Amino acid sequence: MRCTVVWDPDAQDDLARFWMQATDSQAVADASDEIDRLLKSSALTVGEEFGSDRRLIVEPLEVIYTVSPDDCLVRVLQVGLFR
């Protein structure tokens, strides 16, 4: 199933801040692109259950997201730096 991926505004703001402050901004950009790619194609099979949501780690980032299979919609709720 191919899904649409949307990032909540707070998650987008955090991602932009991580990118601007990173010593390796390309790694942040690459991880973000990979997260989008993975979530578009296989959101229900990548990552792990995280309460009622899911969590995916693509270093240096981790995201918390929810999947609505009926709508083919993935919503990234939070993004953080994985340590």
N, C-alpha and C positions, 0 to 999 in steps of 0.2 A: 504494500500500500504506500503510495506517495502522498506525503502530507505537506501542508503549508506550515511553516515555522514562523512564529511571531515572538518577539521579545517584549516583555512588559517594559514600560518607560524607565522604571527604576533599574532594571537589569541592563538596559541599554546605557544608561548613565554610568553605572558601575563599570561596564565593559570599556567605555570610552576613557574613564578615569584610569583603569588598569593599563590600558594601552599607552596613554600619555605619560604615565609614571614609570613604565617598564624600562629596565635596562636593555631588554631585547623585545622591542615592540613588534618585530616580525613574528616572534614566537606566539605572542598573544593573538595577532591577526590570523596566523595559520591555525591555531587552536580553535578560534571562533569559526573560521571557515569549515573546519573538520566537524565541529559540533553541528553546524547547520546541515552539512551533507549527511551526517549519520542520522540526525533526527528526521530529515525529509524522507529518508528511505527505510528506516527501521527503528522508529522511536520506541516501539514496544519490546524490542529484543535487545537493544543496547542499554548499557547502564544497569542500574539495580533499583529495586523497590526502595522507596524512602518515605515511609508512612503511606499516605494516599497518593503521593507523587512518585517521581522517579529521579534518580541522580546519575549523572554522567560525568566522568573525569576524562578530559583530554588535556594533559599537562601543557601549560601551567594553570589551566582553568578547570573549574568544576561548575556544573549547572544543576539546578533543581527545575524540573519541568513537569508539566501535566499533558496528558494525551487525551484527546476526544476523538475516538475512532469513528464515531458516526459522522462527524464533521470533517474528518481527515485534517485535524488541526492540532498542532503542538504549540504550547505556550511556555516559553522560558520565563520562569518566575523570579529566579535569583541566579546570580553569577558571582563566583568568588575565586580567589587564588588558591590553588591546591598546594598544600605544603607537606 
